[in-house]
């Protein structure tokens, strides 16, 4: 999937590719939903599917960032996705990209003896990140962009599990470069917000809406660490 996205988006990605990508993503959502023929259901049965969908979505975002397909990124991160009937409240229920988020309690088996992982799904993603063109750092940067879009997208919820493996000292090049006008235009194309002050204001409001200050797993790493998801990436704009 990632190779396809890289290939198609490398040179002037077409509208047809964008639509095909949206269709593929909607099929991905079917993987984490209850099959229509299944009546009894336990969320743990499909945790693997949920994590696969989450990981794939982050890699697709990272791939589009790598190739500079910002128009397609805007489409992916602003589209309303048609949910399977068993996932929604009816045949025509739509959701934001927040539907691609996934987690797993079962993956606590990856934790060292006597310890508990704060984000088992992120631990698996980190261990499986063996691509040289899209290393784990690129995946974290992609999730930071996804989080920013969650901040400015009403009714969207997202918890950035891979960023628990970041540090306050880590720099994310896409956001650092956005301090330059030319690079900010790329971010503006993704977000759909062309004014830096308006973007900062939208992020602040989203930061409060998602109640980031209550994200205890991040606060345990130091109270100021939360600012990585708040204003540090925007202060230079």
DRENDO-549859 format. One line per 4 residues: number of its first residue (from 0); their letters; for each residue x, z, y of N, C-alpha, C, O. Coordinates in steps of 0.02 Angstrom, whole numbers. Layout:
! DRENDO-549859
NUM	a	X,Z,Y,X,Z,Y,X,Z,Y,X,Z,Y  ... $
This chain:
! DRENDO-549859
0	xxxx	42,0,-60,0,0,0,43,0,62,31,-38,110  95,43,62,139,48,121,177,-18,131,184,-41,188  201,-47,78,237,-111,84,191,-165,113,213,-205,154  129,-166,92,80,-214,119,69,-204,193,69,-252,232 $
4	xxxx	61,-141,214,50,-126,284,111,-146,326,104,-175,379  171,-131,302,232,-150,337,237,-225,344,254,-251,398  223,-261,290,229,-334,291,179,-366,338,197,-409,378  116,-344,334,63,-375,373,68,-358,448,49,-398,491 $
8	xxxx	94,-298,463,93,-276,532,159,-289,570,164,-275,629  208,-317,535,274,-325,566,274,-375,623,308,-365,673  237,-429,616,236,-481,667,164,-497,686,127,-527,648  145,-475,746,79,-492,775,23,-485,724,-6,-536,703 $
12	xxxx	6,-425,703,-46,-415,653,-114,-442,677,-133,-431,735  -148,-475,634,-210,-509,652,-270,-462,649,-266,-407,621  -325,-484,679,-388,-446,674,-411,-442,602,-439,-392,580  -398,-495,564,-417,-496,494,-381,-441,455,-410,-409,411 $
16	xxxx	-317,-430,471,-280,-376,439,-310,-309,458,-318,-265,415  -327,-300,521,-357,-238,543,-421,-222,505,-432,-166,484  -463,-272,497,-526,-262,462,-514,-248,388,-548,-207,357  -465,-283,359,-448,-271,288,-422,-200,278,-437,-168,228 $
20	xxxx	-383,-177,327,-356,-109,322,-412,-57,327,-411,-9,289  -459,-67,371,-515,-21,377,-555,-20,312,-575,34,289  -567,-78,283,-604,-82,220,-567,-45,165,-597,-9,125  -501,-54,162,-461,-20,112,-464,56,121,-469,93,72 $
24	xxxx	-461,78,184,-464,150,198,-532,179,177,-535,236,153  -585,143,186,-650,167,165,-654,172,89,-686,217,62  -621,126,55,-617,131,-18,-576,192,-39,-592,224,-89  -524,208,0,-485,267,-14,-528,330,-13,-521,375,-54 $
28	xxxx	-573,333,35,-616,392,42,-660,401,-20,-680,457,-37  -676,346,-53,-717,351,-113,-681,390,-168,-713,421,-210  -614,388,-167,-576,422,-219,-586,498,-217,-584,530,-269  -597,526,-158,-602,598,-151,-674,623,-150,-687,681,-138 $
32	xxxx	-721,578,-164,-791,595,-163,-819,601,-233,-793,571,-280  -872,638,-240,-903,646,-305,-932,580,-328,-970,549,-292  -914,557,-388,-943,497,-416,-1019,505,-423,-1042,559,-440  -1057,453,-410,-1131,459,-412,-1157,483,-479,-1209,517,-482 $
36	xxxx	-1122,466,-533,-1147,485,-599,-1130,556,-618,-1152,580,-671  -1092,591,-576,-1073,660,-591,-1120,708,-553,-1125,705,-492  -1153,752,-590,-1199,799,-559,-1165,867,-547,-1168,893,-491  -1134,895,-598,-1096,956,-588,-1030,939,-553,-1001,886,-565 $
40	xxxx	-1008,984,-509,-950,966,-467,-909,1027,-450,-936,1080,-434  -844,1019,-453,-798,1071,-431,-744,1036,-390,-713,989,-414  -733,1058,-328,-686,1024,-284,-616,1020,-315,-579,973,-301  -598,1068,-356,-531,1069,-385,-519,1010,-432,-462,990,-443 $
44	xxxx	-574,982,-458,-566,925,-504,-534,865,-469,-500,825,-502  -545,858,-405,-521,799,-370,-471,816,-315,-463,778,-267  -437,873,-323,-385,890,-275,-330,839,-273,-304,822,-219  -311,813,-330,-258,762,-333,-278,700,-293,-237,671,-258 $
48	xxxx	-341,681,-299,-365,622,-262,-363,636,-187,-344,593,-148  -383,697,-168,-385,715,-98,-315,714,-67,-306,689,-11  -266,741,-102,-198,741,-77,-170,670,-73,-135,653,-26  -186,629,-123,-164,559,-122,-191,524,-61,-154,487,-28 $
52	xxxx	-254,534,-44,-285,502,14,-251,526,78,-235,486,122  -239,591,83,-206,620,142,-136,592,150,-117,571,205  -97,592,96,-29,566,99,-27,492,117,13,471,158  -71,453,87,-73,382,100,-91,368,172,-62,323,203 $
56	xxxx	-138,406,199,-157,396,270,-99,410,316,-88,373,364  -61,462,303,-3,478,345,50,423,340,80,405,390  61,397,280,111,344,272,89,279,306,130,243,334  24,265,303,-1,205,338,10,213,413,31,165,446 $
60	xxxx	-4,272,439,8,284,510,82,277,527,99,246,577  125,306,486,197,301,497,220,228,494,263,208,534  194,189,448,212,119,441,192,79,503,231,37,527  133,92,529,110,56,589,150,76,651,161,36,695 $
64	xxxx	172,139,652,216,160,707,283,125,702,311,105,753  308,118,642,374,87,632,373,14,655,422,-10,684  319,-22,641,316,-92,658,288,-105,728,285,-162,751  269,-51,763,244,-59,830,175,-90,834,158,-123,883 $
68	xxxx	135,-81,782,67,-110,780,19,-61,814,-25,-32,780  26,-52,878,-12,0,914,-86,-17,920,-128,28,921  -102,-80,925,-172,-100,928,-207,-83,863,-265,-61,863  -173,-95,807,-202,-78,742,-207,-3,733,-255,23,704 $
72	xxxx	-156,33,758,-159,107,756,-220,132,794,-254,178,771  -233,104,852,-292,124,890,-356,111,850,-401,153,851  -359,55,816,-417,39,775,-425,91,719,-480,116,708  -371,106,685,-373,154,629,-394,223,652,-432,258,618 $
76	xxxx	-369,244,711,-379,312,734,-440,321,779,-455,377,800  -476,267,793,-538,273,832,-598,248,793,-655,257,814  -586,218,736,-641,191,696,-683,247,666,-658,301,651  -747,235,659,-792,279,622,-800,251,552,-821,193,543 $
80	xxxx	-783,292,502,-780,268,433,-845,284,396,-871,340,399  -870,233,362,-930,241,322,-913,283,260,-870,263,221  -947,339,252,-933,383,196,-974,363,135,-1029,336,143  -949,376,76,-989,365,15,-1052,409,19,-1051,462,51 $
84	xxxx	-1105,388,-13,-1168,426,-11,-1159,498,-34,-1190,543,-7  -1117,508,-84,-1108,576,-111,-1066,620,-65,-1064,681,-74  -1033,590,-15,-991,629,30,-1028,648,94,-1011,697,126  -1079,608,113,-1115,620,174,-1185,646,161,-1200,672,107 $
88	xxxx	-1227,639,211,-1295,664,207,-1344,607,197,-1405,616,203  -1319,549,182,-1364,492,174,-1324,428,167,-1262,430,167  -1358,371,161,-1323,308,148,-1285,280,208,-1245,234,200  -1296,307,269,-1264,278,329,-1229,332,370,-1234,333,431 $
92	xxxx	-1193,376,336,-1157,429,370,-1086,406,386,-1052,378,343  -1064,418,448,-998,398,470,-957,460,489,-986,512,507  -892,454,486,-848,510,505,-786,482,539,-771,423,533  -751,526,574,-687,509,605,-633,505,552,-645,515,493 $
96	xxxx	-572,491,575,-515,489,528,-501,558,498,-462,564,451  -532,610,525,-525,677,496,-546,680,423,-527,726,387  -585,631,401,-607,629,332,-549,618,284,-555,631,224  -492,595,309,-435,581,266,-392,643,253,-346,641,211 $
100	xxxx	-406,697,287,-367,759,276,-381,786,207,-437,782,182  -329,814,176,-338,843,109,-290,900,97,-239,905,130  -307,942,50,-265,999,33,-273,1015,-41,-313,984,-76  -234,1063,-64,-236,1082,-135,-213,1153,-145,-159,1173,-122 $
104	xxxx	-254,1193,-179,-233,1260,-200,-194,1257,-266,-150,1298,-278  -212,1208,-307,-179,1201,-372,-104,1191,-364,-65,1213,-406  -83,1157,-310,-13,1143,-300,29,1204,-282,89,1198,-269  -2,1262,-280,38,1324,-273,88,1331,-330,134,1371,-326 $
108	xxxx	78,1294,-384,126,1295,-439,195,1271,-417,244,1282,-452  199,1239,-359,263,1215,-332,302,1271,-297,361,1262,-281  270,1326,-285,302,1381,-248,354,1415,-290,345,1422,-351  409,1437,-260,458,1477,-297,425,1541,-324,375,1565,-297 $
112	xxxx	452,1567,-376,423,1626,-407,420,1683,-357,468,1699,-322  361,1714,-355,351,1771,-310,334,1753,-239,327,1797,-197  327,1688,-224,312,1667,-156,248,1624,-156,225,1602,-208  221,1614,-96,161,1573,-87,174,1522,-33,201,1538,20 $
116	xxxx	155,1460,-46,164,1406,2,108,1407,53,49,1417,36  125,1395,116,74,1390,168,36,1324,165,-22,1320,185  70,1272,141,40,1206,137,64,1170,74,111,1130,78  34,1185,17,57,1155,-46,57,1079,-46,102,1047,-73 $
120	xxxx	7,1049,-14,4,975,-11,63,947,26,91,896,6  83,980,81,141,957,119,205,965,80,250,924,86  209,1016,39,268,1025,-3,275,967,-52,330,942,-63  219,946,-81,222,889,-127,242,825,-90,284,787,-114 $
124	xxxx	213,814,-31,229,755,8,303,755,26,336,703,23  330,812,44,401,818,61,444,801,1,493,765,8  427,827,-57,466,813,-117,464,740,-137,512,714,-166  408,707,-123,400,638,-144,425,588,-91,423,528,-102 $
128	xxxx	447,613,-34,467,569,21,536,540,7,587,565,31  538,486,-31,602,457,-51,613,387,-23,659,351,-44  571,366,25,582,301,56,634,308,111,631,354,151  681,261,112,732,262,165,705,234,231,729,252,285 $
132	xxxx	655,189,227,627,160,288,576,206,320,565,201,381  545,250,281,496,297,308,511,366,279,476,389,234  563,399,304,581,465,278,529,517,299,482,502,336  537,577,274,489,630,287,482,643,362,428,661,386 $
136	xxxx	536,635,400,533,644,472,483,596,504,448,614,551  480,534,478,432,485,503,361,505,487,315,493,526  352,536,429,286,560,409,263,617,455,205,619,476  309,663,471,292,717,517,275,690,586,227,713,617 $
140	xxxx	313,642,610,299,612,675,231,579,674,194,583,723  214,546,619,149,514,612,94,566,615,41,555,645  105,624,583,53,675,584,46,706,653,-9,727,671  100,709,691,94,733,760,51,685,801,11,708,842 $
144	xxxx	59,620,791,16,572,825,-56,580,803,-102,578,845  -67,588,738,-134,598,712,-165,661,743,-224,662,762  -125,714,749,-149,776,779,-168,765,852,-220,789,875  -126,728,889,-143,714,958,-209,677,963,-250,692,1007 $
148	xxxx	-220,629,918,-283,593,918,-341,638,899,-397,629,924  -328,687,856,-381,735,839,-399,777,900,-457,793,910  -349,795,940,-361,833,1001,-409,795,1048,-453,825,1079  -399,730,1054,-438,692,1103,-499,658,1073,-534,620,1108 $
152	xxxx	-513,671,1010,-571,641,976,-624,694,963,-614,737,920  -679,693,999,-731,743,988,-755,743,915,-758,691,883  -770,802,890,-796,812,823,-744,799,768,-761,798,709  -681,790,787,-629,778,737,-589,842,727,-570,875,775 $
156	xxxx	-578,859,664,-538,918,647,-477,895,607,-482,850,565  -420,927,620,-359,910,583,-312,970,585,-306,1004,637  -280,983,530,-229,1036,526,-165,1004,501,-163,979,445  -111,1003,541,-50,964,526,-4,999,477,43,1033,497 $
160	xxxx	-18,992,413,18,1029,362,93,1013,360,134,1057,350  110,949,368,181,931,362,223,961,419,283,971,411  191,975,476,228,1001,533,251,1073,521,291,1099,560  226,1105,469,252,1170,450,325,1165,427,360,1215,423 $
164	xxxx	348,1104,412,417,1093,392,460,1069,451,518,1050,442  431,1070,509,468,1051,569,501,1113,598,501,1166,567  529,1106,657,559,1162,693,553,1147,767,544,1090,788  557,1199,806,550,1189,878,605,1144,905,595,1111,956 $
168	xxxx	662,1143,874,718,1103,898,712,1029,879,749,987,905  665,1013,834,660,944,810,632,898,864,584,917,899  661,841,872,636,792,920,600,736,884,622,713,831  544,714,912,506,659,885,514,599,932,484,599,986 $
172	xxxx	554,550,914,574,496,960,517,461,994,521,444,1054  462,448,957,406,411,987,380,447,1049,364,415,1099  377,513,1046,350,552,1102,403,562,1157,387,562,1216  466,570,1137,519,578,1187,524,515,1229,530,518,1291 $
176	xxxx	520,457,1197,526,394,1234,466,382,1280,470,344,1328  410,415,1265,349,405,1305,359,428,1377,317,414,1420  414,464,1391,429,484,1460,444,422,1502,436,424,1564  466,368,1470,478,306,1505,413,266,1509,376,263,1460 $
180	xxxx	400,237,1565,336,202,1576,323,150,1523,267,145,1496  374,111,1507,365,57,1458,344,85,1390,301,57,1357  373,141,1370,356,172,1307,289,209,1310,253,213,1261  273,236,1370,209,270,1377,152,220,1366,99,238,1341 $
184	xxxx	163,158,1386,111,107,1376,94,98,1302,37,82,1285  143,110,1259,131,106,1187,85,163,1165,37,153,1128  100,223,1190,58,280,1175,-12,270,1203,-62,288,1172  -16,242,1263,-81,229,1294,-122,179,1254,-183,185,1249 $
188	xxxx	-88,130,1224,-124,82,1183,-153,115,1121,-207,96,1099  -118,163,1094,-143,199,1035,-201,244,1054,-253,244,1020  -193,282,1107,-244,332,1125,-303,302,1162,-358,329,1161  -292,246,1196,-344,218,1237,-349,252,1305,-396,239,1343 $
192	xxxx	-300,295,1322,-299,330,1386,-236,308,1424,-181,323,1402  -245,274,1480,-188,243,1514,-159,288,1568,-105,273,1595  -192,343,1585,-168,389,1636,-137,450,1603,-170,484,1563  -74,465,1618,-38,520,1585,-72,587,1598,-77,628,1553 $
196	xxxx	-95,598,1659,-127,662,1674,-193,670,1636,-210,725,1614  -230,615,1630,-292,617,1592,-279,632,1518,-317,667,1486  -224,604,1492,-206,617,1423,-187,690,1413,-208,722,1365  -148,718,1459,-129,788,1455,-191,832,1456,-196,880,1417 $
200	xxxx	-238,816,1500,-299,856,1505,-339,853,1441,-366,903,1419  -344,793,1412,-382,785,1350,-349,824,1293,-384,854,1252  -282,824,1291,-246,861,1239,-257,936,1248,-268,972,1199  -255,960,1309,-267,1031,1322,-336,1052,1297,-344,1104,1265 $
204	xxxx	-386,1012,1313,-454,1028,1293,-460,1028,1217,-493,1071,1188  -428,979,1184,-429,976,1111,-392,1034,1080,-412,1060,1027  -338,1054,1112,-299,1111,1089,-343,1174,1087,-339,1213,1040  -384,1181,1138,-430,1239,1140,-487,1230,1091,-507,1278,1057 $
208	xxxx	-513,1170,1086,-570,1158,1040,-551,1172,968,-591,1201,931  -491,1153,947,-469,1166,879,-441,1236,870,-422,1256,815  -438,1274,926,-416,1344,924,-347,1350,891,-337,1389,844  -300,1311,916,-233,1309,887,-199,1377,889,-158,1393,847 $
212	xxxx	-217,1418,938,-186,1484,944,-201,1529,883,-167,1579,873  -251,1510,844,-267,1549,784,-234,1523,721,-246,1550,667  -192,1472,727,-159,1444,668,-101,1489,649,-44,1479,669  -117,1539,609,-69,1593,595,-7,1568,558,47,1597,568 $
216	xxxx	-13,1517,517,46,1493,481,99,1468,529,159,1474,516  77,1439,585,125,1416,635,149,1475,678,208,1477,696  105,1521,693,124,1578,734,177,1620,699,218,1652,732  176,1622,632,226,1660,595,296,1632,606,345,1667,597 $
220	xxxx	300,1568,627,365,1536,640,388,1550,711,442,1528,731  347,1587,748,365,1602,818,309,1581,863,286,1524,857  286,1623,909,229,1607,952,238,1542,991,189,1505,1002  299,1528,1012,309,1468,1053,309,1404,1011,306,1349,1039 $
224	xxxx	312,1410,944,314,1350,903,251,1308,911,253,1247,905  195,1341,924,131,1305,930,135,1253,985,97,1204,983  179,1261,1034,182,1214,1089,207,1145,1067,199,1097,1104  235,1141,1009,255,1075,982,193,1030,977,196,970,991 $
228	xxxx	136,1061,958,74,1022,952,35,1022,1017,-20,994,1019  61,1053,1068,22,1057,1129,55,1016,1185,44,955,1189  96,1047,1227,120,1013,1286,192,991,1284,212,951,1326  233,1014,1237,303,993,1235,310,918,1231,354,888,1262 $
232	xxxx	266,886,1192,270,814,1183,244,777,1245,253,716,1250  212,813,1291,182,780,1349,214,799,1415,204,765,1465  252,853,1416,279,878,1479,320,827,1516,325,829,1578  351,781,1480,395,733,1513,358,671,1537,388,628,1569 $
236	x	293,666,1521,257,605,1541,248,602,1616,218,555,1642 $
